[in-house]
Amino acid sequence: MLVLFETSAGYAVFKLLDEKKLQETKNLYADFESPEKAATVLKLVHFEKFEDTTQALAAATATVEGKISKPLKKLLKHLVDPDVQEKLLVADSTLGKAIKEKFSFDCIANSSVQDLMRVIRSQADSLLQIDEKELAAMRIGLAHSSLAVNCTSLIRFDYDDEKST
């Protein structure tokens, strides 16, 4: 089973080494107490890093809209093996439907997957092998970019000369 994990720095795909862990989510937090323990549950298969914050913002927007962004499309094309039908765990069911239509992956998005995403996020620095400072900088950059876009799209003035007199 593969896990699609979205970060502000890019998309990661992990291999879930023990599928039973997904059924026993009560003990999942214990399996992610340390980077060493987390490494026994997940293995990084591929990481598709965003080129810049513009690409990260476009990818985040596409995810919210349930669409497949260009970096995600590139990543999934890299993973598609016609001989092997892997299941893909995704955080968002709408995105999972879009992936299934485009790439024929059997996507799963449920509460167990949400629990798994939470514990992955707790050990993301060690699992992704990305510098913590770089990941934090991408988070801040993406947050500022999305805030600027949201503010400019929300603020619209309807000015009428006749009403101002």
C-alpha positions as a Python dict, from the first residue, in 0.01 Angstrom:
ca = {
    (1, 'M'): (0, 0, 0),
    (2, 'L'): (126, 347, -91),
    (3, 'V'): (61, 669, 100),
    (4, 'L'): (36, 1007, -74),
    (5, 'F'): (149, 1274, 172),
    (6, 'E'): (125, 1641, 85),
    (7, 'T'): (360, 1897, 239),
    (8, 'S'): (437, 2262, 174),
    (9, 'A'): (767, 2149, 18),
    (10, 'G'): (624, 1886, -218),
    (11, 'Y'): (449, 1552, -254),
    (12, 'A'): (583, 1240, -86),
    (13, 'V'): (488, 881, -153),
    (14, 'F'): (557, 628, 118),
    (15, 'K'): (528, 252, 120),
    (16, 'L'): (328, 129, 419),
    (17, 'L'): (539, -166, 531),
    (18, 'D'): (273, -324, 754),
    (19, 'E'): (-84, -284, 626),
    (20, 'K'): (-222, -412, 958),
    (21, 'K'): (-111, -84, 1117),
    (22, 'L'): (-392, 89, 929),
    (23, 'Q'): (-648, -138, 1094),
    (24, 'E'): (-503, -87, 1442),
    (25, 'T'): (-499, 293, 1458),
    (26, 'K'): (-520, 301, 1839),
    (27, 'N'): (-155, 195, 1859),
    (28, 'L'): (-45, 399, 1560),
    (29, 'Y'): (79, 690, 1771),
    (30, 'A'): (312, 457, 1962),
    (31, 'D'): (463, 343, 1632),
    (32, 'F'): (556, 703, 1550),
    (33, 'E'): (703, 809, 1886),
    (34, 'S'): (1051, 836, 1738),
    (35, 'P'): (1203, 863, 1390),
    (36, 'E'): (1347, 513, 1429),
    (37, 'K'): (1006, 362, 1506),
    (38, 'A'): (843, 555, 1221),
    (39, 'A'): (1101, 416, 979),
    (40, 'T'): (985, 62, 1061),
    (41, 'V'): (631, 149, 949),
    (42, 'L'): (695, 365, 641),
    (43, 'K'): (956, 383, 370),
    (44, 'L'): (994, 685, 142),
    (45, 'V'): (944, 577, -220),
    (46, 'H'): (963, 915, -392),
    (47, 'F'): (957, 1285, -308),
    (48, 'E'): (855, 1541, -570),
    (49, 'K'): (979, 1879, -446),
    (50, 'F'): (806, 2201, -553),
    (51, 'E'): (1022, 2439, -755),
    (52, 'D'): (898, 2750, -573),
    (53, 'T'): (612, 2889, -364),
    (54, 'T'): (410, 2969, -676),
    (55, 'Q'): (406, 2602, -772),
    (56, 'A'): (332, 2505, -410),
    (57, 'L'): (38, 2746, -398),
    (58, 'A'): (-98, 2618, -731),
    (59, 'A'): (-69, 2260, -604),
    (60, 'A'): (-245, 2345, -277),
    (61, 'T'): (-524, 2522, -467),
    (62, 'A'): (-565, 2224, -701),
    (63, 'T'): (-585, 1988, -404),
    (64, 'V'): (-855, 2200, -238),
    (65, 'E'): (-1051, 2196, -564),
    (66, 'G'): (-1011, 1818, -597),
    (67, 'K'): (-790, 1848, -905),
    (68, 'I'): (-456, 1694, -990),
    (69, 'S'): (-172, 1950, -1005),
    (70, 'K'): (117, 1924, -1252),
    (71, 'P'): (372, 1808, -991),
    (72, 'L'): (128, 1545, -863),
    (73, 'K'): (57, 1428, -1217),
    (74, 'K'): (433, 1396, -1276),
    (75, 'L'): (473, 1200, -953),
    (76, 'L'): (186, 964, -1026),
    (77, 'K'): (310, 897, -1380),
    (78, 'H'): (643, 801, -1224),
    (79, 'L'): (466, 555, -992),
    (80, 'V'): (226, 393, -1238),
    (81, 'D'): (321, 33, -1305),
    (82, 'P'): (65, -149, -1521),
    (83, 'D'): (173, -486, -1379),
    (84, 'V'): (125, -390, -1015),
    (85, 'Q'): (-203, -251, -884),
    (86, 'E'): (-117, -74, -560),
    (87, 'K'): (-372, 91, -335),
    (88, 'L'): (-306, 458, -269),
    (89, 'L'): (-397, 615, 64),
    (90, 'V'): (-493, 982, 25),
    (91, 'A'): (-608, 1247, 273),
    (92, 'D'): (-883, 1390, 51),
    (93, 'S'): (-1154, 1170, -101),
    (94, 'T'): (-1227, 1419, -383),
    (95, 'L'): (-863, 1413, -488),
    (96, 'G'): (-871, 1033, -459),
    (97, 'K'): (-1160, 1017, -706),
    (98, 'A'): (-972, 1237, -952),
    (99, 'I'): (-661, 1019, -921),
    (100, 'K'): (-866, 702, -970),
    (101, 'E'): (-1027, 842, -1287),
    (102, 'K'): (-697, 956, -1436),
    (103, 'F'): (-455, 683, -1324),
    (104, 'S'): (-677, 388, -1221),
    (105, 'F'): (-528, 378, -872),
    (106, 'D'): (-756, 229, -610),
    (107, 'C'): (-761, 522, -364),
    (108, 'I'): (-862, 500, 0),
    (109, 'A'): (-956, 802, 214),
    (110, 'N'): (-1112, 734, 553),
    (111, 'S'): (-1065, 809, 923),
    (112, 'S'): (-783, 553, 956),
    (113, 'V'): (-598, 726, 674),
    (114, 'Q'): (-650, 1062, 851),
    (115, 'D'): (-495, 915, 1167),
    (116, 'L'): (-201, 790, 962),
    (117, 'M'): (-153, 1134, 803),
    (118, 'R'): (-144, 1295, 1150),
    (119, 'V'): (129, 1067, 1276),
    (120, 'I'): (327, 1101, 953),
    (121, 'R'): (312, 1479, 997),
    (122, 'S'): (456, 1437, 1349),
    (123, 'Q'): (768, 1271, 1204),
    (124, 'A'): (772, 1438, 861),
    (125, 'D'): (1117, 1594, 909),
    (126, 'S'): (1290, 1260, 961),
    (127, 'L'): (1077, 1060, 714),
    (128, 'L'): (1123, 1307, 428),
    (129, 'Q'): (1492, 1363, 498),
    (130, 'I'): (1449, 1736, 443),
    (131, 'D'): (1613, 1998, 658),
    (132, 'E'): (1366, 2114, 923),
    (133, 'K'): (1454, 2480, 856),
    (134, 'E'): (1387, 2440, 484),
    (135, 'L'): (1050, 2277, 550),
    (136, 'A'): (956, 2552, 797),
    (137, 'A'): (1056, 2820, 544),
    (138, 'M'): (837, 2657, 278),
    (139, 'R'): (545, 2643, 524),
    (140, 'I'): (578, 3012, 604),
    (141, 'G'): (622, 3109, 239),
    (142, 'L'): (317, 2910, 135),
    (143, 'A'): (110, 3051, 420),
    (144, 'H'): (201, 3408, 324),
    (145, 'S'): (134, 3343, -45),
    (146, 'S'): (-205, 3187, 18),
    (147, 'L'): (-296, 3466, 260),
    (148, 'A'): (-211, 3730, 0),
    (149, 'V'): (-414, 3552, -268),
    (150, 'N'): (-712, 3507, -35),
    (151, 'C'): (-708, 3870, 76),
    (152, 'T'): (-689, 4010, -276),
    (153, 'S'): (-966, 3783, -400),
    (154, 'L'): (-1193, 3870, -107),
    (155, 'I'): (-1147, 4247, -115),
    (156, 'R'): (-1355, 4395, -392),
    (157, 'F'): (-1480, 4748, -390),
    (158, 'D'): (-1787, 4858, -578),
    (159, 'Y'): (-1741, 5229, -617),
    (160, 'D'): (-2028, 5436, -745),
    (161, 'D'): (-1981, 5812, -798),
    (162, 'E'): (-2349, 5883, -747),
    (163, 'K'): (-2359, 5724, -401),
    (164, 'S'): (-2056, 5914, -274),
    (165, 'T'): (-2219, 6261, -303),
}
